[in-house]
């Protein structure tokens, strides 16, 4: 299980979202609806409490807490860009 941030996503986080070197970015699972895909990922600036997966990309740390990795089911998560949107892909 790993967290991968592509260079294009990193460029978006720094340029358009305003993230800077040394920041800690939490990727979390959130409930969005009772439909076919009831869960989605969210991103926020935060400080780790119990990080289970961590990666550093160009001096920015991305992580997921232990309570959120259940959604990965042992798979890797790639954060990328599709058009103008941040997207999440399981590998």
C-alpha positions in Angstrom: 0.0 0.0 0.0 1.4 3.4 -1.0 0.4 6.9 -1.8 1.7 8.3 -5.1 1.4 12.0 -6.2 2.2 12.6 -9.8 4.2 15.7 -10.9 1.2 17.2 -12.6 -0.9 16.9 -9.4 1.9 18.3 -7.3 2.2 21.3 -9.7 -1.6 21.9 -9.3 -1.3 21.6 -5.5 1.5 24.2 -5.4 0.3 26.5 -8.1 -3.5 26.6 -7.8 -4.1 25.3 -4.3 -1.3 27.3 -2.7 0.4 24.4 -0.9 4.0 25.1 -0.1 7.2 23.3 1.0 7.0 21.7 4.5 3.2 21.4 4.6 1.4 18.2 5.7 -1.5 17.2 3.5 -4.0 14.6 4.8 -5.9 12.5 2.3 -9.1 11.2 3.9 -12.2 9.1 3.2 -15.5 10.9 3.5 -19.1 9.8 3.0 -20.7 11.7 0.1 -24.0 9.9 -0.6 -26.0 6.7 -0.3 -25.6 6.0 -4.1 -23.5 3.6 -6.1 -20.2 5.2 -4.8 -21.0 6.4 -1.3 -17.4 7.4 -0.4 -14.8 9.7 -1.9 -11.5 11.2 -1.0 -10.9 14.6 0.5 -7.7 16.6 1.0 -6.9 19.0 3.8 -3.9 20.6 5.6 -3.5 18.8 8.9 -1.0 17.3 11.3 -0.7 13.5 11.5 -2.0 11.8 14.6 -1.6 8.1 13.5 -0.3 8.2 9.9 -0.4 4.8 8.2 0.8 5.8 4.7 3.1 8.7 4.0 4.9 10.0 1.0 7.0 13.2 0.4 6.7 14.9 -3.0 8.9 17.9 -3.6 9.0 18.8 0.2 5.3 18.4 0.8 4.2 15.4 2.9 1.0 13.6 1.9 -0.4 11.0 4.3 -3.4 8.9 5.3 -4.4 8.2 8.9 -4.8 4.6 10.1 -8.6 5.1 10.3 -8.9 5.9 6.6 -6.7 3.2 4.9 -9.5 0.6 5.1 -10.8 2.1 1.9 -7.6 1.2 0.0 -8.0 -2.5 0.8 -4.2 -2.9 0.5 -4.0 -1.1 -2.9 -1.9 1.9 -3.8 -3.6 5.3 -4.4 -2.3 7.6 -7.1 -3.3 11.3 -7.0 -3.2 12.7 -10.5 -4.8 15.4 -12.8 -7.5 14.8 -15.4 -8.3 18.0 -17.2 -8.5 20.6 -14.5 -9.6 18.1 -11.7 -7.6 16.3 -9.1 -8.4 12.5 -9.5 -7.7 9.5 -7.3 -6.8 6.1 -8.9 -6.3 2.8 -7.3 -3.3 0.8 -8.6 
